[in-house]
C-alpha cells in the first residue's frame, strides 16, 4: 500500500496501515473465516450432550391419523465405536436404541421406526380394538428418553406387533432390543448407587429373559421366513443365533450354528472370526467345568 496510510501508528492503528482500500470482499472473507474458527473452537470446548444429538420430527400416525412430534437421532452426528457379541451397536455419544421405536401418544400404536408406516387397514383395526380402546396415553416431557421410558416404548411396540400379527422376526428383534436396553440400563447405574449390585443382578436376569425370547422367535422365523430376515443375510443371522444361544447358556445350539458358518467358504472372514471367538469361549467354559 506504500505510504498511503503511513502515520496511523501514532494513533495506535498501525495494524490497519496495510488495509486494502478497495477490496472489501477480501476483508469480509477473512473476518468470516475468523468467526468460523472461533465458533468451532467454542464448540470443541463444550462436550455434546444427548439432547444436542436429538431433534423433533413431525409424524402422522398411520393408525389414527394423529400428528405428533417424535424424538429422532441426528444422522451423521454419532460415531459407532464397537458391537457387542450379539451385534448390539455401541456409539460414542449415546445409546441409539433408546430412539429405535416410534409410538403414537394418542392411540398407542407403536413399532420399530423402520416399520412404523407399514400398517394395513386390517392391522389398524386390530390395534384400535385391542390397544387404543384402553390406552391412556404416553407423556414424556424431557428432551431425551430415559432407559425406563425407552423400555416402556419398546414393550408397547412388541404388544402392537403381536396384536397386528406382524412377522415373527419383527417380534423377536424387539425382544432383542429390549435385552439391549436392559443391558444399557444396568451399565448406566453409577458405581456408588446404593444397592447397585442387586439392581444389576435383577436387570441381568431380565436381559437374559429377553434374549431367550429373541432366540426363540428367530429360530421360529428361520422356519417361516425367507432371507434377508431383519435385514440380515443367512450367515449373519446364523451368527446372531449362535451369539444369543451362547449368551443364554445353550452352548450345544450355539456350536451348531457356529459350525454352519465355519464350513462355508462363501462366508466372510469377519463373520467367521466372530464365530470362532464364540467357539473358543464355549470351549474354555467346558474345560473349566471338567
C-alpha positions in Angstrom: 0.0 0.0 0.0 3.1 2.2 0.1 2.9 5.3 2.3 -0.8 6.0 1.7 -1.7 5.2 5.2 1.6 6.0 6.9 1.3 7.8 10.2 -1.6 5.6 11.6 0.9 4.2 14.1 0.8 7.4 16.1 -2.8 6.8 16.7 -2.4 3.2 17.7 -3.8 2.0 14.4 -0.6 0.5 12.9 -2.4 -2.8 12.3 -4.5 -1.0 9.6 -1.7 0.5 7.7 -1.8 -2.3 5.1 -5.5 -2.5 4.7 -6.8 -3.0 1.2 -8.6 0.3 0.2 -10.9 -1.2 -2.4 -11.3 -5.0 -1.9 -13.9 -5.2 0.8 -14.8 -8.8 0.0 -11.3 -10.0 0.9 -11.6 -8.3 4.3 -15.1 -9.7 4.8 -14.0 -13.2 3.9 -11.0 -13.0 6.3 -13.4 -11.8 9.1 -15.9 -14.6 8.3 -13.2 -17.2 8.4 -12.0 -15.8 11.8 -15.6 -16.1 13.2 -16.0 -19.6 11.9 -12.7 -20.7 13.6 -13.8 -19.0 16.9 -17.2 -20.8 16.7 -15.6 -24.2 16.0 -13.2 -23.7 18.9 -16.0 -22.8 21.2 -18.0 -25.9 20.1 -15.0 -28.1 20.7 -14.7 -26.8 24.3 -18.2 -27.9 25.2 -18.8 -31.6 25.1 -22.0 -32.7 23.3 -24.9 -33.8 25.5 -27.5 -36.3 24.4 -30.1 -33.6 23.8 -27.7 -32.0 21.3 -28.0 -35.1 19.2 -31.8 -35.3 19.2 -34.3 -33.4 17.1 -38.1 -33.5 17.0 -39.7 -34.9 13.8 -43.3 -34.4 12.9 -45.1 -37.7 12.3 -48.6 -38.7 11.3 -49.9 -41.9 12.9 -50.9 -44.4 10.2 -53.3 -45.9 12.6 -55.4 -43.0 13.9 -54.2 -40.0 11.8 -53.0 -38.0 14.8 -50.0 -35.7 14.2 -47.3 -35.8 16.9 -43.6 -35.0 17.5 -41.1 -37.8 17.7 -37.6 -37.7 19.1 -35.1 -38.8 16.4 -31.3 -39.1 16.5 -29.5 -36.7 14.2 -28.0 -38.8 11.4 -24.2 -38.5 11.0 -23.8 -37.0 14.4 -23.0 -40.2 16.3 -19.9 -42.4 15.9 -20.1 -46.2 16.1 -17.4 -47.5 18.4 -18.0 -51.2 18.5 -20.5 -54.0 18.7 -21.3 -56.4 21.5 -21.1 -60.1 20.8 -24.8 -60.2 19.8 -24.4 -57.2 17.4 -25.7 -54.6 19.8 -24.2 -51.3 18.5 -22.3 -49.0 20.8 -22.0 -45.4 19.9 -19.7 -42.8 21.5 -22.3 -40.2 22.2 -25.5 -42.0 23.2 -27.4 -45.3 23.1 -29.3 -45.0 19.8 -31.5 -48.0 20.8 -33.4 -45.6 23.1 -34.8 -44.0 19.9 -35.4 -47.1 17.9 -39.2 -47.1 18.3 -41.9 -44.7 17.0 -45.0 -44.6 19.1 -48.3 -42.6 18.8 -49.0 -40.9 22.1 -52.8 -40.9 21.4 -53.8 -44.4 20.1 -50.9 -46.4 21.4 -49.8 -47.9 18.1 -46.0 -48.4 18.2 -43.4 -50.1 16.1 -39.7 -50.1 15.2 -39.2 -46.8 13.5 -38.3 -48.5 10.2 -41.6 -50.4 10.3 -44.0 -47.8 11.7 -45.6 -46.8 8.4 -46.2 -50.4 7.3 -49.7 -50.9 8.6 -52.6 -52.2 6.7 -56.2 -51.2 7.3 -56.9 -54.6 8.8 -54.0 -54.3 11.2 -55.0 -50.7 12.2 -58.5 -52.1 13.1 -56.9 -54.8 15.3 -54.7 -52.2 17.1 -57.7 -49.9 17.7 -59.8 -52.8 19.0 -57.1 -54.3 21.3 -54.9 -51.4 22.3 -56.4 -48.0 21.5 -59.7 -48.7 23.3 -58.0 -48.9 26.7 -54.8 -46.8 26.0 -54.3 -43.9 28.5 -51.6 -42.1 26.5 -47.9 -41.5 26.5 -46.5 -38.4 28.3 -42.7 -37.9 28.1 -41.8 -34.3 28.8 -38.0 -34.4 28.7 -35.9 -33.7 25.6 -34.4 -37.2 25.7 -35.7 -40.7 26.7 -34.5 -42.4 29.8 -33.9 -46.2 29.7 -37.1 -46.8 31.5 -39.1 -44.7 29.0 -37.3 -46.5 26.1 -38.1 -49.9 27.6 -41.8 -48.9 28.0 -42.0 -47.7 24.4 -40.4 -51.0 23.2 -42.9 -53.1 25.1 -45.7 -51.1 23.5 -44.1 -51.8 20.1 -43.9 -55.5 21.0 -47.6 -55.6 22.0 -48.6 -53.7 18.9 -46.6 -56.2 16.7 -48.3 -59.2 18.3 -51.8 -57.6 18.1 -51.3 -56.7 14.4 -49.9 -60.2 13.7 -46.6 -58.9 12.5 -43.7 -61.1 11.4 -42.2 -63.4 14.0 -38.8 -62.0 13.2 -40.0 -58.5 14.0 -41.3 -59.6 17.4 -38.0 -61.4 18.0 -36.0 -58.3 17.1 -38.0 -56.2 19.5 -37.3 -58.7 22.2 -33.6 -58.5 21.3 -33.6 -54.6 21.5 -35.4 -54.9 24.9 -32.4 -57.1 26.0 -30.0 -54.4 24.7 -31.9 -51.6 26.5 -31.9 -53.6 29.8 -28.2 -54.1 29.4 -27.7 -50.4 28.8 -29.8 -49.5 31.8 -27.6 -51.8 34.0 -24.4 -50.2 32.6 -25.7 -46.7 33.3 -26.1 -47.3 37.0 -23.3 -45.5 38.8 -20.9 -47.5 41.0 -21.8 -45.5 44.1 -25.6 -46.0 43.9 -26.8 -47.9 47.0 -28.0 -51.4 46.2 -26.3 -51.3 42.8 -25.3 -55.0 42.8 -28.8 -56.2 43.4 -30.2 -53.9 40.8 -27.7 -55.1 38.2 -28.3 -58.7 39.1 -32.1 -58.2 38.6 -31.6 -56.4 35.3 -29.2 -59.2 34.1 -31.9 -61.7 34.7 -34.4 -59.6 32.8 -32.0 -59.2 29.9 -31.5 -63.0 29.8 -35.3 -63.5 29.6 -35.5 -61.1 26.6 -32.5 -62.7 24.8 -34.1 -66.2 25.3 -37.4 -64.9 23.8 -35.4 -63.3 20.9 -33.6 -66.6 20.2 -36.9 -68.5 20.3 -38.5 -66.1 17.9 -35.6 -66.0 15.5 -35.5 -69.8 15.5 -39.1 -69.9 14.5 -38.6 -67.2 11.9 -35.9 -69.4 10.4 -38.6 -72.0 9.5 -41.2 -69.5 8.3 -39.4 -66.6 6.6 -37.1 -66.0 3.7 -33.8 -64.2 3.8 -32.9 -61.5 4.4 -34.5 -61.6 7.9 -34.5 -58.4 9.8 -32.1 -57.1 7.2 -29.6 -59.9 7.8 -28.2 -62.4 5.3 -28.3 -66.1 6.1 -24.9 -66.4 7.8 -25.0 -63.2 9.7 -28.4 -64.4 11.0 -26.8 -67.8 12.0 -24.1 -65.8 13.8 -26.7 -63.8 15.7 -28.4 -67.0 16.8 -25.1 -68.6 17.9 -24.4 -65.5 19.9 -27.8 -65.5 21.6 -27.5 -69.2 22.4 -24.0 -68.6 23.8 -25.2 -65.7 26.0 -28.1 -67.7 27.4 -26.1 -70.8 28.1 -27.3 -73.0 25.3 -23.9 -74.0 24.2 -24.7 -77.0 22.1 -27.2 -75.0 20.0 -24.6 -72.2 19.6 -22.0 -74.6 18.3 -24.4 -76.0 15.7 -24.8 -72.5 14.2 -21.0 -71.8 14.5 -20.2 -74.9 12.5 -22.6 -73.9 9.8 -20.7 -70.7 9.4 -17.2 -72.1 9.6 -17.7 -74.9 7.0 -19.0 -72.5 4.3 -16.3 -71.0 2.1 -18.6 -68.2 1.0 -18.9 -66.6 4.4 -16.9 -63.5 5.1 -13.8 -63.7 7.3 -15.3 -61.1 9.6 -18.3 -63.3 10.4 -16.0 -66.4 10.7 -13.7 -64.7 13.1 -16.7 -63.7 15.3 -18.0 -67.3 15.2 -14.5 -68.7 16.1 -14.4 -66.4 19.2 -17.7 -67.9 20.3 -16.5 -71.4 19.8 -13.3 -70.7 21.7 -15.3 -69.1 24.6 -17.5 -72.1 24.8 -14.5 -74.5 24.8 -13.0 -72.5 27.7 -16.2 -72.8 29.7 -16.5 -76.5 29.1 -12.8 -77.1 30.0 -13.3 -75.1 33.3 -16.3 -77.3 34.2 -14.3 -80.6 33.9 
